[in-house]
Amino acid sequence: MADKDVTQVEMMKIIALFRKEGYKGEYEDFQRVSGTDREFFVVMSNEQGIKALFRASLMLNAMQFQYVLDDKHTFVQEDADAG
């Protein structure tokens, strides 16, 4: 069985966490970190179209920048049932 989708309530809590930290931009994608209930990967883009990957923890009420998404770094949608 695939991991649970990120709920609307979880998305709102994650967005609130980003806004509290002063981040502004478009939220491109939310994905639950495999094996966790309250940690998520978030792809966010700014006005210039630069996308970045963040890890957000609702348990710790914290978020952490991972890396800028570019030719060398991409965000893959994992399909747990593939293969």
C-alpha positions in Angstrom: 0.0 0.0 0.0 1.3 3.4 -0.9 1.9 6.1 1.7 -1.0 8.2 2.7 -1.5 11.4 0.8 -0.7 14.7 2.5 -4.0 16.0 3.9 -5.4 19.5 3.4 -5.0 20.2 7.1 -1.4 19.1 7.0 -0.7 21.3 4.0 -2.2 24.3 5.9 0.0 23.6 8.9 3.1 23.3 6.7 2.3 26.6 4.9 1.7 28.3 8.2 5.2 27.1 9.3 6.8 28.5 6.2 5.0 31.8 6.6 6.1 32.1 10.2 9.7 31.7 9.0 9.1 34.5 6.4 9.1 32.3 3.3 6.9 33.5 0.4 6.3 31.7 -2.9 4.3 29.0 -4.6 4.0 25.6 -3.1 4.5 23.2 -5.9 4.4 19.8 -4.2 4.0 18.1 -0.8 5.1 14.6 -0.2 5.2 12.6 3.1 8.7 11.5 4.1 8.6 7.7 3.9 8.1 6.0 7.2 6.9 9.1 9.1 3.6 10.6 10.1 4.6 14.2 10.6 7.5 15.0 8.3 7.2 16.1 4.7 9.2 17.2 1.6 7.9 20.4 0.1 8.9 21.9 -3.2 8.5 25.7 -3.3 9.2 28.2 -6.1 9.9 31.9 -5.9 9.0 34.8 -8.2 11.9 34.0 -10.5 10.8 30.4 -10.9 13.6 29.0 -8.9 12.5 25.8 -7.1 13.8 24.5 -3.8 13.3 21.4 -1.8 12.6 21.7 2.0 12.0 19.2 4.7 9.2 20.2 7.1 8.5 18.6 10.5 5.2 19.3 12.1 6.4 17.2 15.1 9.4 19.6 15.7 7.6 22.6 14.2 10.6 23.3 12.1 11.7 23.3 8.4 15.0 22.9 6.8 16.3 23.8 3.3 17.6 20.8 1.4 18.7 22.0 -2.0 17.8 24.0 -5.1 16.1 21.9 -7.8 18.1 22.2 -11.1 19.7 20.0 -13.7 21.7 18.2 -11.0 19.0 18.0 -8.4 15.5 16.9 -9.1 12.4 15.9 -7.1 11.2 12.5 -8.0 7.6 11.4 -7.4 8.1 8.0 -5.8 5.6 5.3 -6.7 5.7 2.8 -3.9 4.0 0.1 -6.1 6.3 0.5 -9.1 8.7 -2.2 -10.1 
